[in-house]
Each structure stands twice: as C-alpha cells, then as structure tokens.
Amino acid sequence: MINPGTGVPVYRQLADLIRRQIETGQLRPGQRLRAEPDYMDEYGISRTSVRQAMAMLRAEGLITTTRRGSRVRAEHDVDEVAIGADTRVRTRMPSAEERQALNLAEGIPVFVIERDGAEPEILPGDRTVLVGD
C-alpha cells in the first residue's frame, strides 16, 4: 500500500491512506487511530514519517491528537447562518485565542461574518453552514 519508489513521500501516502479510511467510514468519528509503532511496523516507515502524516491530517481538521493518541475528529452539530446582500464573508485560520474560545481543533478555519453597522462575527468553519437569503 505504501511504496517508497513512487516519488510521493511516504508520509503523504500514509496520510492519503488514513484519509480514505475516514472518508469511507472504516474509521468513524471519535475512533482511535493505531499507535505510531503499529504504522511503522506495518508499512516499514519511520516514526518521523508517521508523525508528519498525523500532522497533515490534524492540519486538515480530520483528526485530533492528545497524549493518549490520535482520534478521528468527532462530528459536531451544525448551525445555519443566513447571509444577505449586506453581508461579507471571509475565511481565515483562527488566532490561538479564537481557537480556544471556540474549542476548535487544529486546522479548522473560521468564518468572519461582516454586516453593515455590526461587529464582525467569528464562527467555527466546521460547525457553520452559510445560507443565502
């Protein structure tokens, strides 16, 4: 499954493999991923490559990692937010303070909603759906 001779870095190949497992439901929200040594042994790759793959998946918002290991990010309830002609929407990565306040995993962007005459709203990108009027 992982082939060092393809020209694609092995960490990307491992990240692609795990991403497909998440997308197909083989790995479900909240499910723990295997330990680093398990991936190292099965695919014959280094700890560094496993860690790079996990960092890539965290940056994409697909997994979270604690001292107890990595898990598929849990699904959240989604809020719909109406946007109209007077609304401007931008996306960006949150500051450390915003990540903490919104309880965001690494790699999850925020929406910045700007309406005429109002302070901008910062909303979590993984729990917000924008709906036109």
DSSP file (Angstrom, degrees, kcal/mol; ACC not computed):
  #  RESIDUE AA STRUCTURE BP1 BP2  ACC     N-H-->O    O-->H-N    N-H-->O    O-->H-N    TCO  KAPPA ALPHA  PHI   PSI    X-CA   Y-CA   Z-CA
    1    1 A M              0   0    0      0, 0.0     2,-0.6     0, 0.0    42,-0.1   0.000 360.0 360.0 360.0 -38.4    0.0    0.0    0.0
    2    2 A I        -     0   0    0     41,-0.0     8,-0.1    15,-0.0    12,-0.0  -0.935 360.0-175.1-108.4 124.5    2.9    2.4    0.7
    3    3 A N    >   -     0   0    0     -2,-0.6     3,-1.6     1,-0.1     5,-0.3  -0.937  17.4-164.2-124.2 108.2    5.5    2.4   -2.0
    4    4 A P  G >  S+     0   0    0      0, 0.0     3,-0.6     0, 0.0    -1,-0.1   0.692  87.0  66.2 -63.4 -17.7    8.7    4.5   -1.4
    5    5 A G  G 3  S+     0   0    0      1,-0.2    -2,-0.0     2,-0.1     0, 0.0   0.409  77.6  83.0 -85.6   2.9    9.6    4.2   -5.1
    6    6 A T  G <  S-     0   0    0     -3,-1.6    -1,-0.2     2,-0.3    -4,-0.0   0.662  98.6-118.6 -82.1 -15.0    6.6    6.2   -6.4
    7    7 A G  S <  S+     0   0    0     -3,-0.6    -2,-0.1     1,-0.3    -1,-0.1   0.292  82.6 113.7  90.8 -10.8    8.1    9.7   -5.9
    8    8 A V  S    S-     0   0    0     -5,-0.3    -1,-0.3     1,-0.1    -2,-0.3  -0.845  80.1-107.0 -93.2 126.3    5.3   10.5   -3.4
    9    9 A P    >>  -     0   0    0      0, 0.0     4,-1.9     0, 0.0     3,-0.5  -0.194  23.4-125.3 -53.5 142.5    6.7   11.0    0.1
   10   10 A V  H 3> S+     0   0    0      1,-0.2     4,-2.5     2,-0.2     5,-0.2   0.820 109.2  59.0 -63.0 -30.9    5.7    8.1    2.3
   11   11 A Y  H 3> S+     0   0    0      1,-0.2     4,-2.4     2,-0.2    -1,-0.2   0.888 106.3  48.5 -65.8 -35.7    4.1   10.4    4.9
   12   12 A R  H <> S+     0   0    0     -3,-0.5     4,-2.7     2,-0.2    -2,-0.2   0.891 109.8  52.1 -68.4 -38.5    1.7   11.7    2.2
   13   13 A Q  H  X S+     0   0    0     -4,-1.9     4,-2.2     2,-0.2    -2,-0.2   0.913 111.4  46.6 -63.2 -42.3    0.9    8.1    1.2
   14   14 A L  H  X S+     0   0    0     -4,-2.5     4,-2.6     2,-0.2     5,-0.2   0.922 112.3  50.2 -65.6 -43.0    0.1    7.2    4.8
   15   15 A A  H  X S+     0   0    0     -4,-2.4     4,-2.8     1,-0.2    -2,-0.2   0.912 111.1  49.6 -60.4 -42.1   -2.0   10.4    5.2
   16   16 A D  H  X S+     0   0    0     -4,-2.7     4,-2.4     2,-0.2    -1,-0.2   0.904 110.5  50.5 -62.2 -41.6   -3.9    9.5    2.0
   17   17 A L  H  X S+     0   0    0     -4,-2.2     4,-1.8     2,-0.2    -2,-0.2   0.932 114.1  42.9 -63.4 -47.0   -4.5    6.0    3.2
   18   18 A I  H  X S+     0   0    0     -4,-2.6     4,-2.0     2,-0.2    -2,-0.2   0.899 111.7  55.0 -67.5 -39.8   -5.9    7.2    6.6
   19   19 A R  H  X S+     0   0    0     -4,-2.8     4,-2.8    -5,-0.2    -2,-0.2   0.920 107.8  49.5 -58.7 -44.3   -7.9    9.9    4.9
   20   20 A R  H  X S+     0   0    0     -4,-2.4     4,-2.4     1,-0.2     6,-0.3   0.887 108.0  54.0 -62.1 -38.8   -9.6    7.3    2.7
   21   21 A Q  H  <>S+     0   0    0     -4,-1.8     6,-2.2     2,-0.2     5,-1.2   0.872 111.7  45.2 -63.9 -35.7  -10.4    5.2    5.7
   22   22 A I  H ><5S+     0   0    0     -4,-2.0     3,-0.9     4,-0.2    -2,-0.2   0.935 113.4  49.2 -70.5 -46.6  -12.1    8.2    7.3
   23   23 A E  H 3<5S+     0   0    0     -4,-2.8    -2,-0.2     1,-0.2    -1,-0.2   0.841 113.7  45.8 -62.9 -34.8  -14.0    9.1    4.1
   24   24 A T  T 3<5S-     0   0    0     -4,-2.4    -1,-0.2    -5,-0.2    -2,-0.2   0.514 115.2-112.9 -88.7  -4.5  -15.2    5.6    3.6
   25   25 A G  T < 5S+     0   0    0     -3,-0.9    -3,-0.2    -4,-0.5    -4,-0.1   0.483  84.1 121.4  88.1   1.7  -16.3    5.1    7.2
   26   26 A Q  S   <S+     0   0    0     -5,-1.2     2,-0.5    -6,-0.3    -4,-0.2   0.883  84.0  40.5 -62.3 -36.3  -13.6    2.5    8.1
   27   27 A L  S    S-     0   0    0     -6,-2.2    -2,-0.3    -9,-0.1    -1,-0.2  -0.972  90.7-157.8-111.0 120.2  -12.5    4.9   10.7
   28   28 A R    >   -     0   0    0     -2,-0.5     3,-2.5     1,-0.1    44,-0.4  -0.563  32.7 -75.5 -98.8 159.5  -15.5    6.6   12.4
   29   29 A P  T 3  S+     0   0    0      0, 0.0    45,-0.2     0, 0.0    44,-0.2  -0.270 121.1  15.4 -52.1 131.6  -15.8    9.9   14.3
   30   30 A G  T 3  S+     0   0    0     42,-2.4     2,-0.2     1,-0.3    44,-0.1   0.229  93.5 134.9  87.0 -13.4  -14.2    9.5   17.7
   31   31 A Q    <   -     0   0    0     -3,-2.5    41,-2.6    42,-0.1    -1,-0.3  -0.461  57.2-119.2 -73.4 139.4  -12.5    6.3   16.8
   32   32 A R  B     -A   71   0A   0     39,-0.2    39,-0.3    -2,-0.2     2,-0.1  -0.560  22.0-133.7 -78.1 137.5   -8.9    6.0   17.9
   33   33 A L        -     0   0    0     37,-3.1    37,-0.2    -2,-0.3     3,-0.1  -0.447  36.1 -86.8 -81.4 163.1   -6.2    5.5   15.3
   34   34 A R        -     0   0    0     -2,-0.1    36,-0.2     1,-0.1    -1,-0.2  -0.224  52.4 -91.9 -66.1 161.6   -3.5    2.9   15.7
   35   35 A A    >>  -     0   0    0      1,-0.1     4,-1.5    -3,-0.1     3,-0.8  -0.352  36.0-107.3 -73.3 155.6   -0.3    3.8   17.6
   36   36 A E  H 3> S+     0   0    0      1,-0.2     4,-2.5     2,-0.2     3,-0.3   0.903 118.8  54.2 -50.1 -49.1    2.7    5.1   15.8
   37   37 A P  H 3> S+     0   0    0      0, 0.0     4,-2.7     0, 0.0    -1,-0.2   0.834 103.4  57.7 -59.6 -30.0    4.7    1.9   16.2
   38   38 A D  H <> S+     0   0    0     -3,-0.8     4,-2.5     2,-0.2     5,-0.2   0.936 109.9  42.6 -64.2 -45.4    1.8    0.0   14.6
   39   39 A Y  H  X S+     0   0    0     -4,-1.5     4,-2.3    -3,-0.3     6,-0.4   0.897 113.9  53.0 -66.3 -39.7    2.0    2.1   11.4
   40   40 A M  H  X>S+     0   0    0     -4,-2.5     4,-1.4    -5,-0.2     5,-0.9   0.932 113.6  42.3 -60.3 -46.8    5.8    1.9   11.5
   41   41 A D  H  <5S+     0   0    0     -4,-2.7    -2,-0.2    -5,-0.2    -1,-0.2   0.925 115.9  47.0 -68.2 -45.6    5.8   -1.9   11.6
   42   42 A E  H  <5S+     0   0    0     -4,-2.5    -2,-0.2    -5,-0.2    -1,-0.2   0.901 125.9  27.4 -66.0 -40.0    3.1   -2.5    9.1
   43   43 A Y  H  <5S-     0   0    0     -4,-2.3    -1,-0.2    -5,-0.2    -2,-0.2   0.473  99.4-124.2-105.1  -2.6    4.4   -0.1    6.4
   44   44 A G  T  <5 +     0   0    0     -4,-1.4     2,-0.3    -5,-0.2    -3,-0.2   0.891  64.4 135.1  63.8  39.5    8.1   -0.2    7.2
   45   45 A I      < -     0   0    0     -5,-0.9    -1,-0.2    -6,-0.4    -2,-0.1  -0.742  55.5 -96.9-118.6 167.3    8.3    3.6    7.6
   46   46 A S     >  -     0   0    0     -2,-0.3     4,-1.9     1,-0.1     5,-0.1  -0.331  27.1-115.5 -81.9 161.5   10.0    5.9   10.2
   47   47 A R  H  > S+     0   0    0      1,-0.2     4,-2.8     2,-0.2     5,-0.2   0.873 117.8  58.2 -59.4 -38.2    8.4    7.5   13.2
   48   48 A T  H  > S+     0   0    0      1,-0.2     4,-2.4     2,-0.2    -1,-0.2   0.914 105.0  49.2 -59.9 -43.3    9.1   10.8   11.6
   49   49 A S  H  > S+     0   0    0      2,-0.2     4,-2.1     1,-0.2    -1,-0.2   0.901 111.4  49.3 -64.1 -40.6    7.0    9.8    8.5
   50   50 A V  H  X S+     0   0    0     -4,-1.9     4,-2.4     2,-0.2    -2,-0.2   0.929 112.3  48.2 -63.3 -44.2    4.1    8.7   10.8
   51   51 A R  H  X S+     0   0    0     -4,-2.8     4,-2.4     1,-0.2    -2,-0.2   0.875 110.0  51.7 -66.0 -37.0    4.3   12.0   12.7
   52   52 A Q  H  X S+     0   0    0     -4,-2.4     4,-2.1     2,-0.2    -1,-0.2   0.904 109.9  49.8 -64.9 -40.2    4.3   14.0    9.5
   53   53 A A  H  X S+     0   0    0     -4,-2.1     4,-2.2     2,-0.2    -2,-0.2   0.925 111.8  47.7 -62.7 -44.6    1.2   12.2    8.2
   54   54 A M  H  X S+     0   0    0     -4,-2.4     4,-2.4     1,-0.2    -2,-0.2   0.895 110.2  52.2 -64.9 -39.5   -0.6   12.8   11.5
   55   55 A A  H  X S+     0   0    0     -4,-2.4     4,-2.4     1,-0.2    -1,-0.2   0.893 108.8  51.2 -62.6 -39.1    0.4   16.5   11.4
   56   56 A M  H  X S+     0   0    0     -4,-2.1     4,-1.3     2,-0.2    -2,-0.2   0.920 111.3  46.7 -63.5 -44.3   -1.0   16.7    7.9
   57   57 A L  H  <>S+     0   0    0     -4,-2.2     5,-2.4     2,-0.2     6,-0.8   0.854 111.8  51.3 -68.3 -35.0   -4.3   15.1    9.0
   58   58 A R  H ><5S+     0   0    0     -4,-2.4     3,-1.5     1,-0.2    -2,-0.2   0.922 107.5  52.8 -64.9 -43.4   -4.5   17.4   12.0
   59   59 A A  H 3<5S+     0   0    0     -4,-2.4    -2,-0.2     1,-0.3    -1,-0.2   0.805 107.9  51.7 -62.6 -28.9   -3.9   20.5    9.8
   60   60 A E  T 3<5S-     0   0    0     -4,-1.3    -1,-0.3    -5,-0.1    -2,-0.2   0.526 115.7-118.8 -82.7  -6.6   -6.8   19.3    7.6
   61   61 A G  T < 5S+     0   0    0     -3,-1.5    -3,-0.2    -4,-0.3    -2,-0.1   0.659  82.0 117.7  79.5  15.5   -9.0   19.0   10.7
   62   62 A L  S   <S+     0   0    0     -5,-2.4    11,-2.7     1,-0.1     2,-0.3   0.793  74.5  23.6 -86.6 -29.0   -9.6   15.3   10.2
   63   63 A I  E     -B   72   0A   0     -6,-0.8     2,-0.3     9,-0.3     9,-0.2  -0.902  61.4-148.0-133.3 161.3   -8.0   14.1   13.5
   64   64 A T  E     -B   71   0A   0      7,-2.4     7,-2.6    -2,-0.3     2,-0.4  -0.948  15.4-154.2-124.0 150.9   -7.2   15.4   16.9
   65   65 A T  E     +B   70   0A   0     -2,-0.3     5,-0.2     5,-0.2     2,-0.2  -0.990  18.8 162.2-131.5 133.0   -4.2   14.2   19.0
   66   66 A T  E >   -B   69   0A   0      3,-2.5     3,-1.8    -2,-0.4    -2,-0.0  -0.675  60.6 -81.2-127.4-173.9   -3.7   14.2   22.7
   67   67 A R  T 3  S+     0   0    0      1,-0.3     3,-0.1    -2,-0.2    -2,-0.0   0.743 128.8  60.1 -62.9 -21.3   -1.2   12.4   24.9
   68   68 A R  T 3  S-     0   0    0      1,-0.3    -1,-0.3     0, 0.0     2,-0.2   0.414 119.7 -95.4 -88.3   2.1   -3.5    9.4   24.6
   69   69 A G  E <   - B   0  66A   0     -3,-1.8    -3,-2.5   -37,-0.0     2,-0.3  -0.682  51.5 -47.2 118.0-172.0   -3.1    9.2   20.9
   70   70 A S  E     - B   0  65A   0     -5,-0.2   -37,-3.1    -2,-0.2     2,-0.3  -0.799  46.2-175.6-106.7 144.5   -5.0   10.3   17.8
   71   71 A R  E     -AB  32  64A   0     -7,-2.6    -7,-2.4    -2,-0.3     2,-0.3  -0.950  36.7 -97.5-133.6 153.6   -8.7   10.0   17.1
   72   72 A V  E     - B   0  63A   0    -41,-2.6   -42,-2.4   -44,-0.4    -9,-0.3  -0.552  57.4 -99.5 -66.0 133.0  -10.9   10.8   14.1
   73   73 A R        -     0   0    0    -11,-2.7   -42,-0.1    -2,-0.3    -1,-0.1  -0.317  40.0-116.3 -60.4 133.9  -12.4   14.2   14.9
   74   74 A A        -     0   0    0    -45,-0.2     2,-0.2   -44,-0.1    -1,-0.1  -0.362  28.5-110.0 -69.3 148.3  -15.9   13.9   16.3
   75   75 A E        -     0   0    0     -2,-0.1     2,-0.3     1,-0.0    -1,-0.1  -0.517  33.4-152.5 -77.5 149.4  -18.8   15.4   14.3
   76   76 A H        -     0   0    0     50,-0.3     2,-0.1    -2,-0.2    -1,-0.0  -0.830  24.7 -96.2-118.5 157.7  -20.5   18.5   15.6
   77   77 A D        -     0   0    0     -2,-0.3     2,-0.4     1,-0.0    -1,-0.0  -0.457  44.5-132.9 -64.7 148.3  -24.0   19.9   15.3
   78   78 A V        -     0   0    0     -2,-0.1     2,-0.4    50,-0.0    50,-0.2  -0.908  11.4-150.8-113.4 134.1  -24.1   22.4   12.5
   79   79 A D  E     -c  128   0B   0     48,-2.9    50,-2.7    -2,-0.4     2,-0.4  -0.848  12.4-137.4-100.9 137.0  -25.7   25.9   12.8
   80   80 A E  E     -c  129   0B   0     -2,-0.4     2,-0.5    48,-0.2    50,-0.2  -0.795  17.4-165.6 -92.4 135.6  -27.1   27.6    9.7
   81   81 A V  E     -c  130   0B   0     48,-2.8    50,-2.8    -2,-0.4     2,-0.3  -0.984  15.0-134.8-124.0 123.6  -26.4   31.3    9.4
   82   82 A A  E     -c  131   0B   0     -2,-0.5     2,-0.4    48,-0.2    50,-0.2  -0.574  20.6-168.1 -78.0 135.0  -28.3   33.5    6.9
   83   83 A I  E     -c  132   0B   0     48,-2.8    50,-1.8    -2,-0.3     2,-0.2  -0.979   6.6-176.6-123.8 140.0  -26.3   35.8    4.8
   84   84 A G    >   -     0   0    0     -2,-0.4     3,-1.7    48,-0.2    48,-0.0  -0.480  47.5 -76.3-121.3-168.8  -27.8   38.6    2.7
   85   85 A A  T 3  S+     0   0    0      1,-0.3    47,-0.0    -2,-0.2    -2,-0.0   0.771 127.6  55.2 -64.6 -26.5  -26.7   41.3    0.3
   86   86 A D  T 3  S+     0   0    0     30,-0.1    30,-1.0     2,-0.0     2,-0.4   0.290  93.1  95.5 -89.5  11.8  -25.4   43.4    3.1
   87   87 A T  E <   -D  115   0C   0     -3,-1.7     2,-0.4    28,-0.2    28,-0.2  -0.860  52.7-167.0-110.3 135.3  -23.1   40.6    4.4
   88   88 A R  E     -D  114   0C   0     26,-3.0    26,-3.2    -2,-0.4     2,-0.4  -0.972   9.6-163.2-116.9 135.4  -19.5   40.0    3.6
   89   89 A V  E     +D  113   0C   0     -2,-0.4     2,-0.3    24,-0.2    24,-0.2  -0.970  11.2 173.3-124.2 131.9  -17.9   36.6    4.5
   90   90 A R  E     -D  112   0C   0     22,-2.0    22,-3.2    -2,-0.4     2,-0.4  -0.916  17.5-145.8-126.0 157.1  -14.2   35.8    4.7
   91   91 A T  E     +D  111   0C   0     -2,-0.3     2,-0.3    20,-0.2    20,-0.2  -0.942  28.4 148.2-120.1 150.0  -12.5   32.7    5.9
   92   92 A R  E     -D  110   0C   0     18,-1.8    18,-3.1    -2,-0.4    -2,-0.0  -0.967  50.9 -84.2-163.3 169.6   -9.2   32.5    7.7
   93   93 A M        -     0   0    0     -2,-0.3     2,-0.0    16,-0.2     6,-0.0  -0.659  53.5-113.8 -81.3 142.0   -7.3   30.5   10.3
   94   94 A P        -     0   0    0      0, 0.0    13,-0.1     0, 0.0    -1,-0.1  -0.317  23.0-111.6 -75.8 157.3   -8.2   31.5   13.9
   95   95 A S     >  -     0   0    0      1,-0.1     4,-2.7    -2,-0.0     5,-0.2  -0.334  38.3-101.1 -72.8 168.1   -5.8   33.0   16.4
   96   96 A A  H  > S+     0   0    0      1,-0.2     4,-2.0     2,-0.2     5,-0.2   0.894 125.6  50.9 -59.4 -39.7   -4.8   30.9   19.3
   97   97 A E  H  > S+     0   0    0      2,-0.2     4,-2.7     1,-0.2    -1,-0.2   0.900 110.6  48.1 -66.0 -40.8   -7.4   32.8   21.5
   98   98 A E  H  > S+     0   0    0      2,-0.2     4,-2.7     1,-0.2    -2,-0.2   0.906 109.4  53.4 -66.7 -41.4  -10.2   32.2   19.0
   99   99 A R  H  X>S+     0   0    0     -4,-2.7     5,-2.6     1,-0.2     4,-0.6   0.923 113.2  43.8 -57.6 -43.7   -9.3   28.5   18.7
  100  100 A Q  H ><5S+     0   0    0     -4,-2.0     3,-0.7     3,-0.2    -2,-0.2   0.937 114.3  48.4 -68.4 -46.0   -9.5   28.2   22.5
  101  101 A A  H 3<5S+     0   0    0     -4,-2.7    -2,-0.2     1,-0.2    -1,-0.2   0.864 119.5  38.5 -63.1 -36.7  -12.7   30.2   22.8
  102  102 A L  H 3<5S-     0   0    0     -4,-2.7    -1,-0.2    -5,-0.2    -2,-0.2   0.436 106.8-125.1 -93.8  -0.3  -14.5   28.3   20.0
  103  103 A N  T <<5 +     0   0    0     -3,-0.7     2,-0.4    -4,-0.6    -3,-0.2   0.946  49.3 171.6  54.6  53.0  -13.0   24.9   21.1
  104  104 A L      < -     0   0    0     -5,-2.6    -1,-0.2    -6,-0.2     2,-0.1  -0.740  31.1-128.4 -97.9 140.3  -11.6   24.4   17.6
  105  105 A A    >   -     0   0    0     -2,-0.4     3,-1.6     1,-0.1   -41,-0.1  -0.439  45.6 -80.8 -74.8 158.3   -9.2   21.6   16.6
  106  106 A E  T 3  S+     0   0    0      1,-0.2   -45,-0.3    -2,-0.1   -43,-0.2  -0.342 117.1  29.0 -57.9 138.0   -6.0   22.5   14.8
  107  107 A G  T 3  S+     0   0    0      1,-0.3    -1,-0.2   -47,-0.1   -48,-0.1   0.377  85.7 123.8  93.0  -4.3   -6.6   23.0   11.1
  108  108 A I    <   -     0   0    0     -3,-1.6    -1,-0.3   -47,-0.0   -47,-0.1  -0.807  50.0-147.1 -94.1 123.2  -10.2   24.3   11.3
  109  109 A P        -     0   0    0      0, 0.0    16,-2.5     0, 0.0    17,-0.3  -0.271   7.2-132.2 -79.3 171.4  -10.8   27.7    9.8
  110  110 A V  E     -DE  92 124C   0    -18,-3.1   -18,-1.8    14,-0.2     2,-0.4  -0.892   9.3-128.4-119.3 155.0  -13.3   30.3   10.9
  111  111 A F  E     -DE  91 123C   0     12,-2.9    12,-2.6    -2,-0.3     2,-0.6  -0.857  14.8-152.5 -94.6 136.8  -15.8   32.4    9.0
  112  112 A V  E     -DE  90 122C   0    -22,-3.2   -22,-2.0    -2,-0.4     2,-0.6  -0.954  12.9-162.2-109.7 111.7  -15.7   36.1    9.6
  113  113 A I  E     -DE  89 121C   0      8,-2.8     8,-2.6    -2,-0.6     2,-0.5  -0.848   6.0-171.0 -99.5 119.0  -19.2   37.5    9.0
  114  114 A E  E     +D   88   0C   0    -26,-3.2   -26,-3.0    -2,-0.6     2,-0.4  -0.952   5.6 178.7-115.8 121.8  -19.3   41.2    8.5
  115  115 A R  E >   -D   87   0C   0     -2,-0.5     3,-2.1     3,-0.3   -28,-0.2  -0.921  41.5 -89.8-119.9 146.6  -22.7   43.0    8.4
  116  116 A D  T 3  S+     0   0    0    -30,-1.0     3,-0.1    -2,-0.4   -30,-0.1  -0.289 110.8   5.0 -54.7 129.3  -23.2   46.7    7.9
  117  117 A G  T 3  S+     0   0    0      1,-0.2     2,-0.3    -3,-0.0    -1,-0.3   0.577 112.7  98.0  75.7  10.2  -23.3   48.5   11.2
  118  118 A A  S <  S-     0   0    0     -3,-2.1    -3,-0.3     3,-0.0    -1,-0.2  -0.919  78.3-102.6-130.4 155.5  -22.4   45.4   13.3
  119  119 A E        -     0   0    0     -2,-0.3    -4,-0.2     1,-0.1    -6,-0.0  -0.454  53.2 -93.8 -68.3 146.6  -19.3   44.0   14.8
  120  120 A P        -     0   0    0      0, 0.0     2,-0.4     0, 0.0    -6,-0.2  -0.341  36.3-137.6 -62.3 143.5  -17.8   41.1   12.9
  121  121 A E  E     -E  113   0C   0     -8,-2.6    -8,-2.8    -3,-0.1     2,-0.6  -0.861   7.1-151.4-100.9 137.4  -18.9   37.6   14.0
  122  122 A I  E     +E  112   0C   0     -2,-0.4   -10,-0.2   -10,-0.2   -12,-0.0  -0.953  21.9 179.3-109.5 118.2  -16.3   34.8   14.2
  123  123 A L  E     -E  111   0C   0    -12,-2.6   -12,-2.9    -2,-0.6     2,-0.2  -0.924  33.5-104.1-123.7 144.3  -17.9   31.4   13.6
  124  124 A P  E >   -E  110   0C   0      0, 0.0     3,-1.1     0, 0.0   -14,-0.2  -0.459  22.2-143.9 -68.5 131.4  -16.3   27.9   13.5
  125  125 A G  T 3  S+     0   0    0    -16,-2.5     3,-0.4     1,-0.2   -15,-0.1   0.733  97.2  53.7 -68.3 -23.6  -15.9   26.6   10.0
  126  126 A D  T 3  S+     0   0    0    -17,-0.3   -50,-0.3     1,-0.2    -1,-0.2   0.525 115.6  37.7 -90.4  -4.4  -16.7   23.0   11.0
  127  127 A R  S <  S+     0   0    0     -3,-1.1   -48,-2.9   -49,-0.1     2,-0.4   0.147 102.7  81.0-130.4  19.5  -20.0   23.9   12.7
  128  128 A T  E     -c   79   0B   0     -3,-0.4     2,-0.4   -50,-0.2   -48,-0.2  -0.991  48.3-170.8-133.6 134.7  -21.4   26.6   10.4
  129  129 A V  E     -c   80   0B   0    -50,-2.7   -48,-2.8    -2,-0.4     2,-0.5  -0.993  20.4-140.7-120.1 128.9  -23.3   26.4    7.1
  130  130 A L  E     -c   81   0B   0     -2,-0.4     2,-0.4   -50,-0.2   -48,-0.2  -0.774  18.9-169.9 -92.9 130.8  -23.9   29.7    5.3
  131  131 A V  E     -c   82   0B   0    -50,-2.8   -48,-2.8    -2,-0.5     2,-0.1  -0.980  17.6-129.3-125.5 127.8  -27.3   30.1    3.7
  132  132 A G  E      c   83   0B   0     -2,-0.4   -48,-0.2   -50,-0.2   -50,-0.0  -0.418 360.0 360.0 -73.4 148.5  -28.3   32.9    1.3
  133  133 A D              0   0    0    -50,-1.8    -1,-0.1    -2,-0.1   -49,-0.1   0.485 360.0 360.0 -66.0 360.0  -31.5   34.8    1.9
